[in-house]
């Protein structure tokens, strides 16, 4: 019997070609002066890729993150959220949704071509900073074990591994279908001066490679050991570096990082009353208690407004 193997490289080559084709279509639409539709082509192709390739419980959408205080993030090209336990709060006619922050695994920014004059990575860093500093959600304790529907238990003494102070960090990434005029010198100062928690976990330049936080790069320069959550890494032998990769490899690397991140991430259940409480307008009218069978120690007569 002849052994067969899954042609996974070829599969990712086809996926990368789909994104490249979307970029070419984007260029044609751009020539027709429909700038908004041009951007939609590439973003939609990227969202479709992740919708097919991530776990079924993941909803891949776009729009905004909302925290329990009502604060709203900037418009985001890709939002990976839990699709089973946490409904979105609102969906617009253009497909943009408003996701409770507790439900969100990852956010991403998608560009057809890198244009350094627009400083796209610098701008995305500001979006990450706003999401992590201004939006609020409770951290999932390192000894929290999820049991379904966003619920779980906290086990004393249990731990999901060192270096993870909480289990629901936010994964952030960028994807450029074409590297354009990218030069690593343009972002070296940004990555040197910005805390790791506000930098993208990965920047995928599809035709050039992936900018990653690498572990033990000096000891194994030809082996890419990506750190999926740089802000949790304490190893001093880690550096930000560009891994030169073919298009299929770049896409596979980003996909692998997100999948690995998802397997180690546990979300907490949002308290929906926190989101809805602004609906209720308290007034001076007293509660009207219904009369019913009298229980011991209770007076069940229908109370009248005072």
N, C-alpha and C positions, 0 to 999 in steps of 0.2 A: 504493500500500500504506500503510495507516494505521500510524503509529508507536505503539508502546506502551511504557510505562515501568513499572518495578516499583513498586507502591504501598507503599514501605517504611515510610512514616509510619503508614499504616493497619495494617500488620503489627505494628508496635511498639505501636500503640494496643490491638490485640487481646491482645498479650502482657501489657501493663499491666493490662488488664481481667481477665485470668486471675489475676493476683496479687491484685487488689482483691476478686475473687470468693472467693478462698481466705481472705482476711481476714474476709469476711462469714460464711463457713462457720465460721471460727475463733471468731467471736463466739457463734455458736449452740452450738458444742461447749463453749465456756467456760461458758455458762449451765447446761449439763448437768453442771458441776463436774468435767469431765475436762480438767484444765489441761494435762497432758502432750500429749494428742492434739490439743488446740487449737493448741499451738505447732508440732506436726508438720505441720499442714496448710499453713501459710505457708512453712515451711522447705522442704518437699518441692516446693511449686510453684516456688520460686526455683531449687532444684537442677535441676528438670526444664527450666526455661528455659535455664539455662547448658549443660545436657547437650545440648540441641538446637542451641544457637547457637555453641558453641565448637568448635574443631578436634576431629576424631574421636579424635585421640591423647590427648585430655584426658578423664580420669575425674573426674566431679564427684560427690564423696561427702561424708561427714561422719564425725566421730569425733575421732581424735587423731593428732598427729605424734609420731614416736619418733626419737630420734637414736641414733647408734651406741653411745653409752654407756648406753642404756636409759632415758634420761630422757624423760618423757611430757608432752606439752602438755595444757592444759585441753581440755575438750570443745568442738569447733568445729562450727558449723552448716554451713559450706561449706568443703570442701577440694578444690582443683583440682590434680590430680596427673597425672603421665605414666602412661597406661594401657597402653602397649605394652612398655616396657622395664623397668618397675619394679613388680613385684607388691606388693600390700599384705602386711603381716606377719600380720594376723589380722582376721577379720570376725566380729562378734558376731551373735547371732540378731536383734537389733533393727536390723541394717544398719550399725552403726558399725564403722569400720575403723581400723586402725593403719598409718599410712603412714610409710615411711622418709623422713626429712627431705630427703634428696637428691632425692626424686621430686616434691616439692611446689612448684608454681608460685605458688599463691595461697591465702589463707584469708579467710573472710568470716563476719560475724555478721548474722543476720536477725531482725528484730522486726516484729510486726504493727503496733504503734503506738509512737511515741516517747513515753516517760514520763520527764520530767526528774527526778522524785523517785528514780528507780532509777539515774540517772547511767549510762546504757548506754554512751555513748562513752568515759567515763572508765574503765569496767570493761574495755572492749575494748582500750583503750590499754595496760592492764596485761597483757592476754593477748599483745599484740604485743611488749611489752617482754620478757616471759618467753620467748617463742619466739625472739626475736633475741639476747637476752643469755645465756640459760641453755642452750638447745638449740644443738648444734654441728653444722656441716657445712662442708666445705672450700669456699672460694670458687673459682669458675671464673675463671681468669685472663682478662684482657681480650683476650689474643691466642690464646685457645683456640677451636678450630674443631671442632664436633661432627661425627662421622662415622657415627652410628647406634649403637643399643643402649647409649646412654649413653657411648660411647667417643669419643675425639677425639684431635686432635694440637694441640700448641702451636707456633705459628709465630713465630720470632724476628722482631721488628720489626713484626709484624702488629698491627692494632688495630681494634676494632669501634666506634670513635668516641670522641670525647673525653668526659670526665665519667663514664665507666663503669669504676670500678676493678675490678669483677668482673661476671660475666655471669649470675649466678644469684641476684639479689635476691629477696625475698619480697614479693609484692603483697598488700595488705591492704585490705579494704573492709567497709562496713556498708550494709545496705539496710533502710529502714523503709517499709513499705507506706503508712502514714499518718503524717504529721508530728506529730500530736497537739499537745502543748503546747511544741513546740520553739521556742526563741528563741536567736538567735546569741549573745546576751549571756551565756548560761549556759555557753558553752564557750570564750569568747574567752580567758580566763586559761589554760585548758588548752592551747590551741593556741599561745599566746604563750610559755609556759614549758616546753613539752615539745619535745625534739629531733625534727626531722622524721622521722627513721628509726623512731620509735615511734608516730607518728600514722598513722591510716588514709590510704591513698593517695586514697581517695574515700569520701564519705558520701552515699549516695543517699536522699533523702527523696522518695519517688515522686511525691507530690502537690504538692511544693513546689519541688524543684530538687536540685542536687548541690553539695555542699561540696567544693571542689577547690583544688589549688595552681595558681594562674593565672599565666601568663607575659605580661608587657607589658600588664597590665590597664589601666594609666593611659593608654597610647597608643591602645588599641583597646577601649574599654569595652563595646562591643556584640559583640565577637568573643571567644568563649571558647576560649582556647588552654590546654588542660589539660596539666599536666606529669605524666606517668604515674609517674615515680619521683622524688618530691620530694627524697629524701635525696641524690640525685646531682646536683641542680640548683644551679649556682653563680651564676646570674643574680640580681643584687640587686633587679631590678625584678619580683619575683614576690611574690605575696601569697596567703594563704588567703582565699577568698571564696565566698559562696553564689551560684551561677548559678541565677536563677529560671527554671524550665523546667516545661513540661507533663509529665504522666506518661509519655507515649511518648518525649519528649525526654530525660527523666531516665534512663529505662531504656536508651535508645540510647547516651547519653553514657557510662554505666557499662560497658556492653557494649563500646563502642569502645575505652575505656581498657584494659580487660583484654585485648582482642584485640591492640592495639598492643604491650602489654607482652609478650604471649606470643611475638610475632614477633621480639623482640629479646632473648629469654632463652634461655640454653643451660644445661642441667643436666649435672652430672657423675654418672658411674656410682657407685652405692654399692658398697662392699666388703661383701658379705653375710656374710663370715666375721666381720667386726667385730660384726654383729648377732647371729650365732649362737654366738660363742665362749663365751658364758656357759652354753651347753648342755653343753659339754665339761668334764668334771671331771678334771683331771690327777691321777694317782696314782703310786705308786712302782713299778708294774709296767713292766718293760722292753719295748721293741718286740720283736716276734717276726718276724724277717726270713725270707721264704720262700726255699727253695733253688731254684735254677734253673740255666740254662746259664751257665757261668762266663765272665765277660768279663775282658778283660785288666786286671790290676790290681785285680780284685775277688774276694772270697771269698764265694761264694753259698751256703755251707752254712747250713742252717736253724739259726739261733742258738737256744740254750736259755736260759731264764731263769737268771740268776745267783743 
